[in-house]
């Protein structure tokens, strides 16, 4: 290190500048070998998170001789190249991409080395401010130097005597009546907003389209037929952040929803009046896109893939949810289930594939059993049997848990799917049929006859779109209705009175987002009132009416025929003309006219529709 004399110093400060957050690094010191880095003299792994901008680490130089030139640099822990620093200048001068060191021009990458271990004490005009702050001259209250330089011989900062260095002040909205009011802000940035948009974002610009879809682009009532059938949106509620799963419960004559959140753990919502839901409380948690929630005996249990264990929330006073305990036998889990006898089952956690807890004393769960077989993604427990979905192998399981301390596998059965597939399952109340849901592109519903464990048969399938995916599946008690959360296709309802010929009898699409796993994450089918509640990952919580709640409505076949552009139930010349017009105007809004299901509207779709109409051979 030719410009820094290490004599008398046991540590130096190494600084580097990166353009984005994240990354794990190793810091190296190399000996010089003919103008290139040679043997390693020192290395140290940096385990802390790194931010965009300047980062630093204090490294030990004990035992390192300063009698010859040295190199210092970093190597990204997850990359294959090592980056060296010639400390005669502040920049990268040589780089190893795996084929040996190559010389580069000075200053290509920003690195610094200094004997001053503390941060630069100068004001923000020299050092800058974090995002969201502004640097202002505040010499009366904060006498900070405008210029400081490190004396490398002493390891001390040398600063001028002025007080014009500047101080960082937090900017934000300072009007307490605004929905984005920041009580910590000291400088107004003019950002105050006073209304929420339909996504629940303060000051957002999203509005509902004619079909009631937040930020949708539909302009005709005819287009709305693709979004709902035999279901009506009663109300919805947003939370200012994304959502995951949902559950519900009835207590003290009131009905509630509990919605998993992304930034917080969960929101508790009074839905007794389904037209006017309101949030009564919120439980904080480590951010995660995965939450699973279940209710038992005036308590709600919240599992997550964040390292929060399983939270136990008392809702003895449902208007004031309170965290009373946490299961910490594992750090995280994927899913939880509570059976009718008061046993909590946890899957997707470490060490065991299933953890079983007695929660008959709700705030003091007691571990009573475990099972090891394979990773189960979701389960249902009915009549002392676990019906489990092995997502990574495509198997479903039936496990006897009549003895909770010794679960016994009855069978596993391969669903015929390859790769990530069997995500969830639900059993009919006579236990004659099992409904499985595959989560992948083209993931759909399969109905299995399991009346004879030695002769299991696939009897029917249901799919909305070959490029879409179902998520979770439930059966409404005392009905033949399968209620599904189907991601971008919303909440869907099948009548399986004849399991070999399921009929789609209801749906409501909660989103016009198009990602494979966008849209409806979870649904809850068991409220005594009959209302169905669903969670949309971006659009919040929805409450639906249906023939379960409205005697004037009835279940009927909701199947939409591909090519029926005007949704009149008949394929004819009007559909050809409508499709041709929207293709030419590039204004097609839904997928009903995408005849070859290639995700694009063009002349091929018009030709296919015309052929099927003219030959009366439309499927």
C-alpha positions in Angstrom: 0.0 0.0 0.0 2.4 2.6 -1.3 0.4 5.7 -0.3 -0.6 4.5 3.2 1.9 3.7 5.8 0.5 0.9 8.1 3.1 1.5 10.8 1.3 2.0 14.0 -2.1 1.0 12.5 -3.8 -2.3 13.2 -6.9 -1.5 11.1 -7.9 0.4 8.0 -11.2 1.3 6.6 -12.1 -0.1 3.1 -15.0 1.5 1.3 -16.7 0.6 -1.9 -19.6 2.0 -4.0 -22.4 -0.2 -5.4 -25.3 0.8 -7.6 -28.0 -1.4 -6.0 -28.9 -2.8 -2.5 -27.8 -6.4 -1.5 -24.9 -8.6 -2.3 -22.5 -10.6 -0.1 -18.8 -9.8 -0.5 -15.4 -11.0 0.5 -12.7 -8.4 1.1 -9.2 -9.5 0.1 -5.7 -8.2 0.4 -3.2 -9.6 -2.1 0.5 -9.3 -2.4 1.8 -7.7 -5.6 3.1 -10.0 -8.3 4.7 -8.1 -11.2 2.0 -5.4 -11.2 -0.9 -7.7 -10.7 -2.5 -9.2 -7.5 -0.7 -12.3 -6.3 -1.2 -14.6 -3.3 -4.0 -13.9 -0.8 -2.8 -12.3 2.4 -6.2 -11.7 4.0 -9.9 -12.4 3.3 -13.0 -11.5 5.3 -16.6 -12.4 4.4 -19.1 -9.5 4.8 -22.4 -10.9 6.2 -24.2 -7.6 6.6 -26.7 -6.2 4.1 -25.2 -3.6 1.7 -27.0 -0.6 0.5 -26.8 1.2 -2.8 -24.1 3.8 -2.5 -21.0 3.8 -0.3 -20.4 0.9 2.1 -17.5 0.2 4.3 -15.8 -2.4 6.5 -13.0 -2.1 9.0 -10.3 -4.7 8.2 -7.4 -5.9 10.3 -3.9 -5.3 8.9 -2.2 -7.1 11.9 0.6 -9.2 10.5 0.6 -7.7 7.1 3.9 -6.1 6.0 4.0 -2.7 4.3 7.4 -3.3 2.8 6.0 -3.8 -0.7 3.0 -2.8 -2.8 -0.2 -4.5 -1.9 -3.6 -4.9 -3.5 -7.0 -4.7 -1.8 -10.4 -5.5 -3.4 -13.6 -7.3 -3.1 -15.1 -10.5 -4.5 -18.9 -10.9 -4.8 -19.7 -14.0 -2.8 -22.2 -15.2 -5.4 -20.2 -14.3 -8.5 -17.3 -15.8 -10.4 -15.1 -12.7 -10.8 -12.7 -11.1 -8.4 -12.2 -7.3 -8.6 -8.9 -5.8 -7.4 -8.0 -2.2 -6.4 -4.7 -0.6 -7.2 -4.5 1.7 -4.2 -2.3 4.2 -6.0 -5.6 5.6 -7.2 -9.3 5.4 -6.2 -10.5 2.9 -8.8 -10.4 -0.5 -10.2 -7.3 -1.1 -12.3 -7.3 -4.9 -12.7 -10.0 -7.5 -12.9 -10.1 -11.4 -12.9 -13.0 -12.9 -14.9 -11.6 -16.4 -14.4 -9.0 -16.3 -17.2 -6.4 -14.4 -15.2 -5.9 -10.7 -14.3 -6.5 -8.0 -16.9 -5.4 -4.4 -16.6 -8.1 -1.8 -16.8 -8.0 2.0 -16.8 -7.9 3.7 -13.5 -11.2 4.8 -11.8 -13.5 2.2 -13.4 -15.0 1.2 -10.0 -15.2 3.3 -6.9 -13.1 2.1 -4.0 -11.4 3.9 -1.2 -8.9 3.0 1.5 -8.2 5.1 4.6 -6.8 5.0 8.1 -9.6 7.2 9.3 -12.0 4.6 10.8 -14.9 6.9 11.6 -17.4 8.4 9.2 -16.6 11.7 7.6 -17.8 14.3 10.2 -18.4 17.0 7.6 -22.0 18.1 6.9 -24.2 16.8 4.2 -23.1 19.2 1.5 -20.0 17.1 1.3 -21.3 13.7 2.4 -24.9 13.7 1.1 -28.2 12.7 2.7 -30.2 9.4 2.6 -33.2 9.2 0.3 -36.1 11.2 1.5 -33.9 13.8 3.2 -32.8 17.3 2.1 -29.6 19.0 3.0 -30.0 22.5 4.3 -27.7 25.1 5.8 -28.4 25.1 9.6 -25.3 26.8 11.0 -27.2 28.3 14.0 -28.2 24.8 15.4 -25.7 22.4 13.8 -22.2 23.7 13.4 -20.8 21.2 10.9 -17.8 21.7 8.8 -18.2 22.0 5.0 -14.8 20.3 4.3 -13.0 17.5 6.1 -10.0 15.4 4.9 -8.3 12.4 6.4 -4.8 12.8 7.6 -3.6 9.3 6.7 -0.5 9.6 8.8 -2.5 10.1 12.0 -5.8 8.4 11.1 -7.6 11.6 12.1 -10.1 13.8 10.3 -8.9 17.4 9.7 -11.8 19.8 9.3 -12.2 23.5 8.6 -13.7 25.8 11.2 -16.8 27.0 9.3 -20.4 25.9 10.2 -21.7 25.7 6.7 -21.6 21.9 6.2 -25.4 21.5 6.1 -27.8 19.2 8.0 -30.1 16.5 6.7 -33.8 17.1 7.3 -36.6 14.5 6.7 -39.0 15.7 4.0 -42.7 14.6 3.7 -46.3 15.7 4.2 -46.7 17.9 7.3 -50.5 18.3 7.1 -52.1 16.2 9.8 -55.3 16.0 7.9 -53.6 14.3 4.9 -53.7 10.5 4.6 -49.9 10.4 4.0 -49.1 12.7 7.0 -45.6 12.1 8.4 -45.3 13.3 12.0 -41.5 13.0 11.7 -41.1 15.2 8.7 -39.5 18.7 9.3 -39.6 20.0 5.7 -42.7 19.9 3.5 -42.2 18.3 0.1 -45.6 19.2 -1.3 -46.7 15.6 -1.4 -49.8 15.8 0.8 -52.8 13.7 -0.4 -56.3 13.4 1.0 -58.0 10.5 -0.7 -57.3 6.8 -1.2 -57.7 5.1 -4.6 -59.4 1.8 -5.1 -56.2 0.0 -4.3 -56.2 1.7 -0.9 -53.1 3.8 -1.8 -53.1 7.3 -0.4 -53.0 9.7 -3.3 -53.1 6.9 -5.9 -54.8 7.4 -9.2 -56.4 4.0 -9.8 -60.2 4.0 -10.3 -62.8 1.3 -11.0 -63.8 0.6 -14.5 -67.4 -0.1 -15.7 -67.1 -3.7 -14.4 -66.0 -2.6 -10.9 -62.4 -3.8 -11.5 -59.8 -1.5 -9.9 -57.6 0.0 -12.5 -59.4 -2.1 -15.1 -59.7 -1.0 -18.8 -63.2 -2.3 -19.7 -65.4 0.3 -21.3 -68.5 -1.8 -22.3 -71.0 -3.7 -20.1 -70.7 -6.7 -22.5 -67.1 -7.1 -21.5 -68.2 -7.5 -17.8 -69.6 -11.0 -18.5 -66.0 -12.3 -18.5 -65.7 -11.1 -14.8 -68.7 -12.5 -13.0 -71.5 -15.0 -13.2 -74.1 -15.8 -10.5 -71.9 -13.9 -8.0 -72.2 -10.2 -7.0 -69.6 -8.1 -5.2 -71.2 -6.8 -2.1 -68.2 -4.8 -1.0 -64.4 -4.8 -0.8 -61.7 -3.4 1.5 -58.1 -2.5 0.8 -55.3 -2.3 3.3 -52.6 -0.1 1.7 -50.5 -3.2 1.0 -50.7 -6.6 -0.7 -52.5 -9.6 0.8 -52.1 -13.3 1.0 -54.5 -15.9 2.5 -57.8 -15.3 4.3 -59.9 -16.9 6.9 -63.2 -16.1 8.7 -65.1 -16.8 11.9 -68.3 -16.1 13.7 -68.3 -15.1 17.3 -70.8 -13.5 19.7 -73.3 -13.1 16.9 -70.8 -11.3 14.6 -68.8 -12.4 11.5 -65.2 -11.5 10.9 -62.5 -11.9 8.3 -58.8 -12.2 9.0 -56.6 -11.2 6.0 -52.9 -12.0 5.7 -50.8 -9.0 4.8 -47.5 -8.5 3.2 -45.9 -5.8 5.4 -47.9 -6.6 8.5 -49.0 -10.0 9.7 -52.8 -9.7 9.5 -55.8 -7.4 9.5 -59.0 -8.2 11.4 -62.2 -7.0 9.8 -65.8 -6.9 11.1 -68.0 -8.1 8.2 -71.2 -8.5 10.2 -72.7 -5.9 7.8 -71.2 -7.2 4.5 -72.0 -3.9 2.8 -69.9 -2.0 5.3 -66.9 -3.9 6.4 -64.4 -2.1 8.7 -61.0 -3.0 10.1 -61.0 -3.5 13.9 -57.3 -4.3 14.4 -54.0 -5.3 12.9 -51.1 -7.5 14.1 -47.6 -6.6 13.0 -45.1 -9.1 11.7 -42.0 -9.6 9.6 -42.8 -8.8 5.9 -43.6 -11.9 3.8 -45.9 -12.7 0.9 -47.0 -16.0 2.6 -49.4 -16.0 5.5 -51.8 -18.7 6.5 -54.5 -18.1 9.2 -56.9 -20.3 11.1 -59.5 -19.7 13.9 -60.2 -21.8 17.0 -62.0 -21.0 20.2 -61.7 -17.2 20.3 -58.1 -17.4 19.0 -56.5 -16.9 15.5 -53.3 -18.7 14.6 -51.0 -17.1 12.0 -48.3 -19.1 10.2 -45.8 -17.5 7.7 -42.7 -18.2 5.8 -41.1 -15.2 7.6 -39.2 -16.2 10.7 -42.1 -15.5 13.0 -43.1 -19.0 14.1 -46.8 -19.3 14.5 -48.5 -16.3 16.2 -51.3 -17.0 18.6 -53.8 -14.1 18.7 -56.6 -13.8 21.3 -59.8 -12.4 19.9 -61.7 -12.9 23.1 -62.5 -9.2 22.6 -62.8 -9.3 18.8 -62.4 -5.5 18.6 -59.0 -5.7 20.1 -56.9 -8.6 18.8 -53.9 -9.3 21.0 -50.8 -11.4 20.5 -50.7 -13.9 23.5 -48.2 -16.5 22.4 -45.9 -17.7 19.7 -45.0 -21.3 18.7 -41.2 -21.2 18.3 -40.4 -24.9 17.7 -39.5 -23.8 14.2 -38.9 -20.4 12.6 -41.2 -20.5 9.7 -43.9 -22.6 8.0 -45.9 -22.7 4.8 -49.4 -23.7 5.9 -51.5 -24.5 9.0 -54.8 -26.3 9.6 -57.0 -26.8 12.6 -59.4 -29.8 12.7 -62.8 -30.0 14.4 -61.3 -31.5 17.6 -58.9 -28.6 18.3 -55.7 -29.9 16.9 -53.4 -27.6 14.9 -51.3 -29.1 12.1 -48.3 -27.2 10.7 -46.7 -28.1 7.4 -43.7 -26.6 5.5 -41.6 -26.2 8.6 -38.2 -27.6 9.4 -37.3 -30.9 10.9 -40.7 -32.6 10.6 -43.1 -32.6 7.6 -46.1 -32.3 9.9 -46.2 -30.8 13.5 -49.3 -31.6 15.5 -50.4 -29.4 18.5 -53.3 -29.7 20.9 -54.9 -26.2 21.1 -57.8 -27.1 23.3 -56.1 -24.6 25.7 -55.9 -22.1 22.9 -53.2 -19.8 24.2 -50.9 -22.7 25.2 -50.4 -25.1 22.2 -48.9 -28.4 23.2 -46.9 -30.5 20.8 -48.4 -34.0 20.7 -47.1 -35.6 17.5 -45.0 -35.3 14.3 -44.8 -37.1 10.9 -42.0 -37.5 8.4 -42.7 -38.5 4.9 -42.2 -35.7 2.4 -42.8 -32.0 2.2 -46.6 -31.3 2.1 -47.6 -27.9 0.8 -51.2 -27.9 2.0 -53.5 -30.2 3.9 -57.0 -30.8 5.0 -57.9 -32.8 8.0 -61.3 -34.6 8.2 -62.5 -37.5 10.2 -59.1 -38.2 11.7 -57.4 -38.3 8.3 -55.0 -35.9 6.8 -55.4 -35.3 3.1 -52.1 -33.8 2.0 -50.6 -32.4 -1.2 -47.0 -33.2 -2.1 -46.3 -30.3 -4.4 -42.8 -31.4 -5.4 -43.6 -35.0 -6.3 -47.1 -34.8 -7.6 -48.5 -37.2 -4.9 -51.5 -36.8 -2.6 -51.4 -38.5 0.8 -54.0 -39.9 3.1 -52.6 -40.2 6.7 -54.4 -41.7 9.7 -54.2 -39.4 12.7 -56.6 -41.0 15.0 -53.5 -41.4 17.2 -52.0 -38.0 17.1 -48.8 -39.2 18.7 -48.3 -41.8 15.9 -49.6 -40.7 12.5 -49.7 -43.6 10.0 -49.6 -43.2 6.3 -52.5 -45.0 4.6 -51.4 -44.3 1.1 -49.8 -41.9 -1.4 -50.9 -41.6 -4.9 -49.3 -40.0 -7.9 -51.5 -37.6 -9.8 -49.8 -38.0 -13.1 -48.2 -34.5 -12.9 -44.5 -34.0 -13.4 -42.6 -31.3 -11.5 -44.2 -28.7 -9.1 -47.8 -29.5 -9.2 -50.1 -30.9 -6.5 -50.6 -27.8 -4.4 -53.9 -28.3 -2.4 -56.7 -30.8 -1.9 -60.2 -31.1 -0.4 -62.3 -34.2 0.4 -66.0 -34.5 0.0 -67.9 -35.0 3.2 -68.7 -38.6 2.4 -65.0 -39.1 1.7 -65.7 -40.7 -1.6 -64.0 -38.1 -3.8 -60.8 -36.0 -3.4 -60.4 -32.8 -5.3 -56.7 -31.8 -6.0 -55.5 -28.4 -7.3 -52.2 -28.2 -9.3 -50.3 -24.9 -9.0 -48.4 -24.2 -12.2 -49.0 -22.9 -15.8 -52.0 -24.9 -16.8 -52.6 -26.0 -13.2 -56.2 -27.0 -12.7 -58.7 -29.1 -10.8 -58.7 -32.9 -10.8 -61.5 -35.0 -9.2 -60.5 -38.4 -7.9 -62.7 -41.4 -6.9 -61.1 -42.6 -3.7 -63.9 -44.8 -2.5 -61.7 -47.8 -3.0 -58.1 -47.1 -1.8 -56.9 -50.0 -4.0 -58.6 -48.7 -7.1 -58.3 -44.8 -7.2 -59.4 -43.2 -10.5 -59.4 -39.8 -12.0 -63.0 -39.1 -13.0 -63.0 -35.5 -14.3 -61.0 -32.3 -14.6 -61.7 -28.6 -14.8 -59.6 -25.8 -16.2 -60.2 -22.2 -17.0 -57.3 -21.5 -19.3 -54.2 -23.6 -20.4 -51.8 -20.8 -19.2 -53.5 -20.0 -15.9 -53.3 -21.7 -12.5 -55.6 -22.6 -9.7 -54.5 -22.1 -6.1 -56.7 -23.3 -3.2 -59.8 -25.4 -3.1 -62.6 -25.9 -0.6 -66.0 -27.6 -0.3 -69.0 -25.6 1.1 -70.6 -27.7 3.9 -74.0 -29.3 3.1 -73.6 -28.5 -0.6 -72.1 -30.0 -3.8 -70.1 -26.8 -4.3 -66.4 -26.6 -4.8 -65.2 -23.1 -4.1 -61.7 -22.2 -5.5 -59.3 -19.3 -5.5 -58.0 -19.4 -9.1 -55.4 -16.5 -9.2 -56.0 -14.4 -12.3 -59.4 -16.0 -12.9 -60.7 -15.0 -9.5 -63.1 -17.0 -7.3 -64.7 -19.9 -9.1 -67.5 -22.3 -8.1 -68.1 -25.8 -9.4 -71.2 -28.0 -8.9 -70.0 -31.5 -8.4 -73.3 -33.2 -7.8 -72.1 -35.4 -10.6 -68.4 -35.6 -10.0 -67.8 -37.0 -13.4 -69.4 -34.0 -15.0 -68.6 -30.9 -12.9 -70.3 -27.7 -14.0 -69.0 -24.2 -13.4 -71.9 -22.4 -11.8 -70.4 -19.2 -10.5 -67.4 -16.9 -10.7 -66.1 -13.4 -10.0 -62.8 -12.3 -11.3 -61.2 -9.9 -8.8 -58.4 -8.6 -11.1 -57.3 -8.0 -14.7 -53.7 -8.5 -13.8 -52.0 -11.2 -16.0 -49.2 -12.7 -14.0 -49.5 -16.5 -13.4 -49.8 -16.0 -9.6 -51.6 -12.6 -9.6 -55.2 -12.2 -8.5 -57.2 -14.3 -6.0 -55.0 -15.9 -3.4 -57.4 -17.3 -0.9 -61.1 -17.7 -0.3 -63.2 -18.7 2.8 -66.3 -20.8 2.1 -67.7 -21.6 5.6 -69.4 -18.4 7.0 -72.9 -19.3 8.4 -74.3 -16.3 6.5 -73.3 -17.8 3.2 -71.2 -14.9 2.1 -68.0 -15.8 0.4 -64.9 -13.8 1.2 -61.8 -13.8 -0.9 -58.4 -12.1 -0.9 -56.8 -10.6 -4.0 -53.1 -10.1 -3.8 -53.2 -6.5 -5.1 -56.9 -5.5 -4.6 -57.6 -6.4 -1.0 -60.6 -8.3 0.4 -63.8 -9.0 -1.4 -67.2 -10.0 0.0 -69.5 -11.9 -2.5 -73.2 -12.6 -2.5 -74.5 -15.6 -4.4 -77.5 -18.0 -4.4 -76.1 -19.0 -0.9 -77.2 -15.6 0.4 -79.8 -14.3 -2.2 -82.9 -16.3 -2.9 -83.5 -14.3 -6.1 -80.3 -15.7 -7.6 -79.8 -19.2 -8.8 -76.9 -21.4 -9.8 -76.7 -22.0 -13.6 -74.1 -23.1 -16.1 -71.5 -20.2 -16.5 -69.4 -21.8 -19.1 -68.2 -19.3 -21.7 -67.8 -20.5 -25.3 -64.5 -19.5 -26.9 -65.3 -17.0 -29.6 -68.6 -15.7 -28.2 -67.3 -12.1 -28.3 -70.6 -10.5 -27.5 -71.4 -13.0 -24.7 -74.9 -13.8 -26.0 -74.4 -17.6 -25.8 -74.5 -18.0 -29.6 -71.6 -18.2 -32.1 -72.6 -16.4 -35.3 -71.6 -13.7 -37.8 -71.9 -11.0 -35.1 -69.0 -12.5 -33.2 -66.9 -12.6 -36.4 -67.6 -8.9 -37.1 -67.0 -7.9 -33.5 -63.7 -9.8 -33.4 -62.6 -8.3 -36.7 -63.3 -4.8 -35.5 -61.4 -5.2 -32.3 -58.4 -6.8 -34.0 -58.3 -4.0 -36.6 -58.7 -1.3 -34.0 -56.3 -3.1 -31.6 -58.9 -2.8 -28.9 -59.6 -6.4 -27.9 -59.9 -6.5 -24.1 -60.4 -10.1 -23.0 -59.3 -13.5 -24.0 -62.6 -14.9 -25.2 -61.7 -14.2 -28.9 -58.2 -15.6 -28.7 -59.2 -18.7 -30.7 -55.8 -20.3 -30.8 -55.0 -19.3 -27.2 -51.6 -17.9 -28.1 -52.0 -14.7 -26.1 -52.4 -12.4 -29.1 -55.2 -11.2 -31.2 -54.6 -11.3 -35.0 -56.0 -12.5 -38.4 -55.5 -16.1 -37.4 -58.1 -15.8 -34.7 -60.6 -14.2 -37.2 -60.0 -17.1 -39.6 -60.5 -19.8 -37.0 -63.7 -18.2 -35.7 -65.0 -17.8 -39.2 -64.3 -21.4 -40.1 -66.0 -22.8 -37.0 -69.1 -20.6 -37.5 -69.4 -21.3 -41.2 -68.9 -25.0 -40.8 -71.0 -25.1 -37.6 -68.1 -27.0 -36.1 -67.3 -24.8 -33.1 -66.3 -26.7 -29.9 
